[in-house]
C-alpha cells in the first residue's frame, strides 16, 4: 500500500514539474547584450532632452527604448513583447507614455513596464541605467 501511494505522489510531482517547466512562459523574454553610453542632453538625442521624451536604440534582443522619467532619472526597456518575443513594442505617439505590441495588442506603461491591457500578463524586461549628470549608461 505504501508503495502505491508513493508512486502516485511521485507521479503527481513529476506531472506538476513537467507542466511548470514545459509550459509557455512569456516572462522568459530572451536576453540580449546591452551596454552603451550616450549624452542624453546632446542634440543627437533631442527627444531625450525633455522629461517624458524617449529614443529607440540598438541592443538587447529586439532593441531598447529609453525614457527620460525626470531631469535625473532614465528608464530603459527591452522592446521584445513578453507575449510575442519576435515583435517589437512601440510607443503610442498620442500617449507618449504607453508602449504597445502591434501584433497582440498588449500595452505597457513606461513608468515600470507593467502590462495594462492585452494578453500579456508580464511586464517589459527592464535594463539598468546610470546617469552622472552628463552621460547615461544603459546595461544589463
Backbone torsions as a table, in degrees:
resi	resn	phi	psi	omega
1	UNK	NA	-46.9	179.1
2	UNK	-58.1	-40.1	-177.5
3	UNK	-63.1	-41.6	-179.7
4	UNK	-70.7	-36.4	176.8
5	UNK	-65.9	-41.3	177.9
6	UNK	-63.0	-40.2	178.8
7	UNK	-66.4	-39.4	179.4
8	UNK	-65.4	-45.2	178.5
9	UNK	-62.3	-41.7	177.6
10	UNK	-62.9	-43.5	178.4
11	UNK	-60.4	-45.8	179.7
12	UNK	-64.4	-38.7	177.5
13	UNK	-63.6	-46.3	179.0
14	UNK	-64.6	-39.1	178.9
15	UNK	-63.4	-45.8	-179.5
16	UNK	-65.7	-37.9	177.3
17	UNK	-65.2	-39.5	-179.5
18	UNK	-67.1	-35.1	177.1
19	UNK	-66.9	-43.0	-178.9
20	UNK	-65.3	-44.7	-173.4
21	UNK	-87.6	-16.9	179.9
22	UNK	-107.3	-8.6	178.6
23	UNK	-69.3	159.2	177.7
24	UNK	-69.3	123.6	-179.6
25	UNK	-120.8	97.0	-175.9
26	UNK	-68.7	-12.5	177.3
27	UNK	-70.0	-16.5	-178.8
28	UNK	-85.6	51.0	175.6
29	UNK	-59.9	129.0	-179.5
30	UNK	-54.2	144.4	-179.1
31	UNK	-100.8	129.9	174.3
32	UNK	-114.2	163.1	-178.7
33	UNK	-73.0	130.8	176.7
34	UNK	-132.9	122.4	176.3
35	UNK	-166.8	92.6	177.5
36	UNK	-144.4	158.8	179.9
37	UNK	-131.1	135.9	179.6
38	UNK	-135.2	167.5	170.4
39	UNK	-105.4	95.6	-173.0
40	UNK	-65.5	-17.0	179.7
41	UNK	-92.5	1.4	179.8
42	UNK	-77.3	164.2	178.9
43	UNK	-68.7	-20.5	178.9
44	UNK	-64.0	-31.0	-179.7
45	UNK	-118.2	54.0	-173.3
46	UNK	-57.9	-29.6	178.5
47	UNK	-67.7	-23.2	178.3
48	UNK	-89.6	-0.4	179.9
49	UNK	-72.4	-13.2	-177.5
50	UNK	-124.8	149.4	175.6
51	UNK	-61.9	133.0	-177.4
52	UNK	93.5	-8.5	179.0
53	UNK	-79.2	163.4	-179.4
54	UNK	-149.3	161.3	175.6
55	UNK	-145.2	148.6	174.0
56	UNK	-94.6	145.0	179.1
57	UNK	-136.3	156.3	173.7
58	UNK	-78.4	143.8	178.9
59	UNK	138.5	177.0	-178.4
60	UNK	66.1	-150.5	179.7
61	UNK	-89.7	-49.2	180.0
62	UNK	-123.3	13.2	-178.4
63	UNK	116.7	169.5	-178.1
64	UNK	-129.3	139.9	171.6
65	UNK	-116.6	131.8	-179.6
66	UNK	-115.1	131.3	177.4
67	UNK	-113.5	144.3	171.2
68	UNK	-93.9	108.5	-176.6
69	UNK	-81.2	-37.5	176.6
70	UNK	-150.9	-174.6	179.6
71	UNK	-61.1	-29.3	-175.2
72	UNK	-120.4	3.0	-177.8
73	UNK	-122.7	137.7	178.3
74	UNK	-129.1	149.1	177.2
75	UNK	-123.0	139.0	-179.0
76	UNK	-130.9	133.2	-177.8
77	UNK	-131.5	150.3	170.5
78	UNK	-68.0	139.9	-179.9
79	UNK	-88.2	-8.2	177.5
80	UNK	-70.2	129.2	178.3
81	UNK	-66.6	131.9	179.0
82	UNK	-63.2	-22.8	-179.6
83	UNK	-88.4	-34.5	-178.7
84	UNK	-134.7	88.3	-170.9
85	UNK	-57.1	-21.3	-176.9
86	UNK	-86.4	-3.1	-177.9
87	UNK	-110.8	138.4	178.7
88	UNK	-88.7	135.5	171.7
89	UNK	-77.6	152.5	-179.6
90	UNK	-132.9	150.1	176.8
91	UNK	-74.1	130.8	174.9
92	UNK	-73.9	116.7	-173.9
93	UNK	-59.7	-37.1	-177.2
94	UNK	-71.3	-20.7	179.6
95	UNK	-101.6	-44.2	-177.0
96	UNK	75.8	-9.4	-177.8
97	UNK	-125.5	1.2	-179.5
98	UNK	-119.4	133.1	173.8
99	UNK	-103.4	143.0	-178.1
100	UNK	-134.7	141.8	172.6
101	UNK	-85.7	120.3	-179.0
102	UNK	-69.3	-16.8	-177.8
103	UNK	-86.2	-55.0	-175.2
104	UNK	-99.9	-13.0	178.8
105	UNK	84.9	1.4	178.3
106	UNK	-61.7	141.6	177.7
107	UNK	-123.5	147.9	-176.0
108	UNK	-136.1	143.2	178.4
109	UNK	-90.3	138.7	-173.2
110	UNK	-71.8	-20.3	-175.7
111	UNK	-64.9	-31.4	176.9
112	UNK	-144.9	2.8	177.2
113	UNK	78.0	7.8	-176.4
114	UNK	-76.2	150.1	-179.6
115	UNK	-73.4	140.7	177.5
116	UNK	-123.9	-9.0	-179.4
117	UNK	-164.7	150.4	173.7
118	UNK	100.0	-175.5	-175.5
119	UNK	-75.3	-19.1	-177.9
120	UNK	-72.1	130.5	175.7
121	UNK	-103.7	-4.1	179.7
122	UNK	-110.7	149.7	179.2
123	UNK	-83.1	175.3	177.7
124	UNK	-71.9	146.2	176.2
125	UNK	-69.9	128.5	-178.8
126	UNK	-101.1	139.8	175.5
127	UNK	-101.7	157.6	179.8
128	UNK	-77.4	148.3	175.9
129	UNK	-133.7	150.5	173.9
130	UNK	-141.9	125.0	-179.1
131	UNK	-121.6	123.8	-177.9
132	UNK	-100.8	11.4	-178.5
133	UNK	101.1	-19.3	176.4
134	UNK	-128.3	-49.0	-177.3
135	UNK	-108.4	141.7	175.6
136	UNK	-112.1	124.2	175.4
137	UNK	-106.2	135.5	177.2
138	UNK	-123.0	129.2	-173.3
139	UNK	-158.2	166.2	172.6
140	UNK	-127.7	NA	NA
